[in-house]
Amino acid sequence: MTTNTAPFVQAFTTFRRSVAQAVDFQNPNYTNSALHRERFKQLMDARAALLDRIPDAKDADSDAQIAEVLDGLAPKNADEVALQEAEWRKVSALVTAGRSLEALIRAANPLRLAAIAQWIEVSPEALASTDPSGVIAEVRELVFQQLVEHGVPAAVRVRDLTADANIVAAWRKVLSEALEGAVSLGTMSRMAHLDPQGYAALGVDENLDRDIQIDFKVEKLDGLNLRRDTIPAKQA
């Protein structure tokens, strides 16, 4: 990883600190209504400051580039067709016999990986699933990871090009969701997987109870429907 994610960590922690101060703001000279309005103003100021620190989308489209690598594994002549079909028949037989497709992928050579990438779309696992596109995407992503492990040049090149972009995209998602409330578990988990050091620096696990209380107060404050200047969504 070459991307410095420290500014993203700082943006998140500064925002959460500002939000905590906003929702707990007190002034004995304020009426209840004025207190709510001041808390909301401070909340919106914190959101505006965070918006300015959300990273722009990177040009790299990892999904498209990974798909290009996998599609490039398609057989280019009759001999390659025969070889991939033979490998896929072996894979199908092993899965039918009870072997895990994931385990087979992790142990596969590049030829078998190519066959799986090409034929997974018509596999019983995909066709029988309630989410066939999800199954296909998951399998193809795992195939790509194994191609990288095998040092396949096209896969390694795309991995290197998109790794930092994926980290920035994950942080972008975290910060964008933080604008309006709690960050979803899936979004935070993806960022933690890509940037474990950055995640650890947030202290999310240690501050969980406090953060839940803050998010509850933010939800109540937003629910008052006070007059607000709209915070525009960060464009993808």
C-alpha positions in Angstrom: 0.0 0.0 0.0 1.4 3.4 -1.0 -1.6 5.5 -0.1 -1.3 7.4 3.1 -4.6 6.9 4.9 -3.7 9.0 8.0 -5.7 12.0 6.7 -8.8 9.8 6.4 -8.3 8.5 10.0 -8.0 12.1 11.1 -11.0 13.2 9.2 -13.1 10.5 10.7 -12.0 11.0 14.3 -12.2 14.8 14.1 -15.7 14.5 12.7 -16.8 12.0 15.4 -15.4 14.3 18.1 -17.1 17.3 16.6 -20.4 15.4 16.5 -20.1 14.3 20.1 -19.5 17.9 21.1 -22.5 19.1 19.0 -25.1 16.7 20.4 -24.0 17.3 24.0 -23.7 21.1 23.7 -25.1 22.8 26.8 -25.8 26.5 27.6 -27.9 27.4 30.7 -28.9 30.7 29.0 -30.5 28.9 26.0 -34.1 27.9 25.7 -34.8 24.3 24.9 -35.6 25.3 21.3 -32.5 27.4 20.9 -30.4 24.6 22.4 -31.6 22.2 19.7 -31.0 24.7 17.0 -27.4 25.3 18.1 -26.7 21.6 18.4 -28.0 21.1 14.9 -26.0 24.0 13.6 -22.8 22.5 15.0 -23.7 19.1 13.6 -24.2 20.5 10.2 -20.9 22.4 10.5 -19.2 19.1 11.3 -20.8 17.5 8.3 -19.7 20.3 6.0 -16.1 20.0 7.3 -16.1 16.3 6.7 -17.5 16.6 3.2 -14.5 18.7 2.2 -12.2 15.9 3.4 -13.8 13.0 1.6 -11.4 11.8 -1.1 -12.4 12.0 -4.8 -13.2 8.8 -6.6 -10.1 7.3 -8.3 -10.0 6.6 -12.0 -9.2 3.0 -11.6 -12.2 0.7 -11.9 -11.1 -2.5 -10.3 -14.1 -4.5 -11.2 -13.8 -3.7 -14.9 -10.1 -4.4 -14.9 -10.4 -7.7 -13.1 -13.2 -8.7 -15.5 -10.9 -7.9 -18.4 -8.2 -10.2 -16.9 -10.6 -13.1 -16.4 -12.3 -12.6 -19.8 -8.8 -12.7 -21.3 -8.5 -16.3 -20.1 -11.1 -17.5 -22.6 -9.8 -20.2 -24.9 -8.5 -18.9 -28.2 -8.4 -22.1 -30.2 -9.9 -25.6 -30.3 -7.1 -27.1 -28.3 -7.6 -24.6 -25.5 -11.3 -25.2 -25.6 -10.8 -28.9 -25.1 -8.3 -28.4 -22.3 -10.6 -26.0 -20.4 -13.6 -28.3 -20.9 -11.7 -31.2 -19.5 -10.7 -29.2 -16.5 -14.2 -28.0 -15.9 -15.5 -31.6 -16.1 -13.0 -32.6 -13.4 -14.1 -29.7 -11.2 -17.8 -30.5 -11.7 -17.2 -34.2 -10.8 -15.2 -33.2 -7.6 -17.9 -30.8 -6.5 -20.6 -33.4 -7.1 -18.6 -35.8 -5.0 -18.6 -33.3 -2.1 -15.5 -31.3 -2.6 -15.6 -27.6 -1.8 -15.4 -25.4 -4.8 -13.5 -22.8 -2.8 -10.9 -25.4 -1.8 -10.6 -26.5 -5.4 -10.0 -22.9 -6.5 -7.3 -22.4 -3.8 -5.5 -25.5 -4.9 -6.0 -25.0 -8.7 -3.3 -24.3 -11.3 -3.8 -21.5 -13.8 -5.4 -23.8 -16.4 -8.1 -25.0 -13.9 -8.6 -21.4 -12.7 -9.2 -20.3 -16.3 -11.8 -23.0 -16.7 -13.6 -22.1 -13.5 -13.7 -18.5 -14.5 -15.2 -19.3 -17.9 -17.7 -22.0 -16.8 -18.9 -20.8 -13.4 -21.8 -18.9 -15.0 -23.5 -22.2 -16.1 -22.5 -24.2 -13.0 -25.2 -25.8 -10.8 -24.0 -23.7 -7.9 -24.8 -20.5 -9.8 -28.0 -21.7 -11.6 -29.5 -23.1 -8.4 -28.7 -20.1 -6.3 -31.2 -17.4 -5.4 -28.4 -14.9 -6.1 -26.5 -16.3 -9.2 -24.8 -13.1 -10.0 -23.4 -13.0 -6.4 -22.1 -16.5 -6.6 -20.4 -15.8 -10.0 -18.9 -12.6 -8.7 -17.6 -14.2 -5.5 -16.0 -17.2 -7.5 -14.4 -14.9 -10.1 -12.9 -12.7 -7.4 -11.4 -15.7 -5.7 -10.1 -17.0 -9.0 -8.5 -13.6 -9.6 -6.8 -13.7 -6.2 -5.4 -17.1 -7.0 -4.1 -15.9 -10.4 -2.2 -13.2 -8.5 -0.8 -15.8 -6.1 0.4 -17.8 -9.1 2.1 -14.6 -10.4 0.1 -14.4 -13.7 1.4 -11.1 -15.1 -1.9 -9.6 -16.2 -3.5 -10.3 -12.8 -0.5 -9.0 -10.9 -0.5 -5.8 -13.0 -4.2 -5.1 -12.3 -3.7 -6.0 -8.6 -1.0 -3.4 -8.3 -3.0 -0.8 -10.3 -6.1 -1.1 -8.3 -5.0 -1.9 -4.7 -4.6 1.7 -3.6 -7.7 2.8 -5.5 -9.7 0.1 -3.6 -8.4 1.4 -0.2 -9.3 5.0 -1.1 -12.7 3.8 -2.3 -13.3 2.0 1.0 -12.4 5.1 3.0 -14.6 7.2 0.8 -17.5 4.9 1.5 -16.8 5.0 5.3 -16.6 8.8 5.4 -19.6 9.3 3.1 -21.8 7.1 5.3 -20.5 8.8 8.4 -22.0 12.1 7.2 -25.5 11.0 8.0 -25.0 8.6 10.9 -23.6 5.2 11.8 -21.3 3.5 9.2 -22.7 0.2 8.2 -20.9 -3.0 9.4 -20.2 -4.1 5.9 -18.6 -0.8 4.9 -16.5 -0.7 8.0 -15.5 -4.4 7.7 -14.3 -3.8 4.1 -12.2 -0.9 5.1 -10.8 -2.9 8.0 -9.8 -5.7 5.6 -8.1 -3.3 3.2 -6.5 -1.0 5.8 -6.2 -2.8 9.1 -3.8 -0.2 10.6 -6.2 2.6 9.7 -9.1 0.7 11.2 -7.2 0.1 14.4 -6.3 3.8 14.7 -10.1 4.6 14.8 -10.6 2.8 18.0 -14.0 1.6 16.8 -14.2 -1.4 19.1 -13.0 0.4 22.2 -15.5 3.2 21.7 -18.5 1.1 20.5 -20.9 2.0 23.4 -20.1 5.7 23.3 -20.5 5.8 19.5 -23.9 4.0 19.7 -25.1 6.7 22.2 -23.8 9.5 19.9 -25.5 8.0 16.8 -28.8 7.8 18.8 -28.6 11.5 19.7 -27.8 12.4 16.1 -30.8 10.4 14.9 -33.0 12.2 17.4 -31.6 15.6 16.4 -32.1 15.0 12.7 -35.6 13.8 13.5 -36.6 17.2 14.8 -36.7 18.4 11.1 -35.0 21.6 12.0 -34.2 24.0 9.1 -31.0 22.9 7.5 -28.7 23.8 4.6 -28.5 20.7 2.5 -25.2 18.9 2.5 -24.7 17.7 -1.1 -23.8 14.1 -1.7 -20.2 13.6 -2.7 -20.3 12.6 -6.4 -19.0 9.2 -7.3 
